Amino acid sequence: MKIFLIPSIVLISILSACNTRKVTVSKPAPPATQASKPIKTISGNTLVNKYTAEAYIERFKAIAIKEMNSYGIPASITLAQGLLESGNGNSSLARDANNHFGIKCTSEWKGKTILKDDDQVNDCFRVYSSPEESFRDHSEFLKRKRYASLFELNKDDYQGWASGLKEAGYATNPRYAELLITLVDRYDLSKYDRKEGYLEKIKREDKVLTEIVQNIPEEKKQETSKAPVEMKIYEVKQGDTMYSIAKRFSITIDDLKILNDLGTSDVKLGQLLLVSK
């Protein structure tokens, strides 16, 4: 019997080839959903971020909570007003000026400005360096005598704040409080509101009300900084289409759908649509 000797280097190669190794392949992270990031759309030749309501809330909930903790304005109310007045952050004023609440220029405003047609042709609006600056200025705007009683409410009382804003003349639309409450309930915004203890509330009220009293001498000068919100509501008539309504009010179909949180272009007789940007 013949015995064949296999060179050691060849034997090592054979054993290495037979020694299989289990490889674990990590799965890539799932892509972000539309609820957490804005949709990219083409406007002319420019790529524009279009926020969904959910993306807007996710983006600005932290600053709304911060403002609530500082002043007592429910985060749900701030977010609902932002959604409503900026069209989910997609209005031209929000995109071009970081202005999410329609705050106008005043004599003491030293920052940048932008002209937009509103109550008058070429109304002057404030330009902010960031949306966060707009949210802060919104809180400062509410620190005036006409809204003083609202700061005595609990900072999780969004229904009281919605009704109080309407009563104080913040908006001319008779459904303003209803619209805010509907947005809070639809997107469960009240989960961002926080209760506060008795002593915490007293301390916060004293701070804010003291600042309001200090602001009273300047209120007449500042009162024109923001006219009451005059949102236009249109009732769908027989024969109306989304296209004809958009054309009538000089806005796009996409804007109409965003403002009214619509998933389709279908409209129904008697349906109420928000048609102001």
C-alpha positions, 0 to 999 in steps of 0.5 A: 500500500502506497502512502501519499504525504500531503504537504502541510501548506496544502493541508492548511489550505484545505482545512481553511476552505472547509471552515465556514463562518456565519456572517450576520448582515445588519438590516438598513434602518427603515426610511423616515416616514412622511410624518417625520419629514417634509415632502419634497415637491417641485415648484417651478424649477425649485425643490420645495419642502412641503410640510404635512401637519404631522411633520410640522408638529414633530418639527416644532413641538419642542419649541412650543413646549418651551414657550409653554413652560416659560409663559403658560400658553398651552403648547397645543394652542401654539401648535394649532395656531401655527398650523392654521396661520401658516398652512402647516408651515407652507405659506409664503410668509412662513417659507420666505420670512420664517413668520409662522403667526403673521406678525407685522412690522412696528416702529420699534422693529429693527430687524429685516422686513418683507412686503406681502399683500394682506389687509392692504397692498404691500403690508410690512411683515417681520422677517425672523432668522429662524422659525423659533424666533417667530414662536418666541415673538408670538409669545411676546405678542400675547403678553398684553392687557387684552389677553392678560386673563388667559394667563390665569388659566391652567397651562393645559386648558386648551379649550379655555385658551381657544375660547379666550383668544376669540373673545379677546379679539385675536381673530375675526372668524367666528369659528376661530375657537372651534378651528383651534380645538378641532386641530388640537383634537385631530392631532392629539396636541393636548399630549404636549400640554403639562399640568402645573402645581399651585405654587408653580402656577402662582409664580408663573402668573406673577412673572407674566402679569408683571411683564404685561403691566410693564408693557401697557404704556407701549401697547398703543404703539404695538397694537398694529403689529398684528391685525386680528386673523381674518381667515376666509371660509368658503362653503362648497356650492353646486358645481364647485370643484377643487380646481374652480375654488382654488382658481377663485381664491388665487391659491393652488390645489395643493395649498387647499388640500394642505390648509384643510388636511385633505387627502383627495381633491374631492369636495362635497356640497356644503363642505366648509373650506379654509381658503386663506393662506 
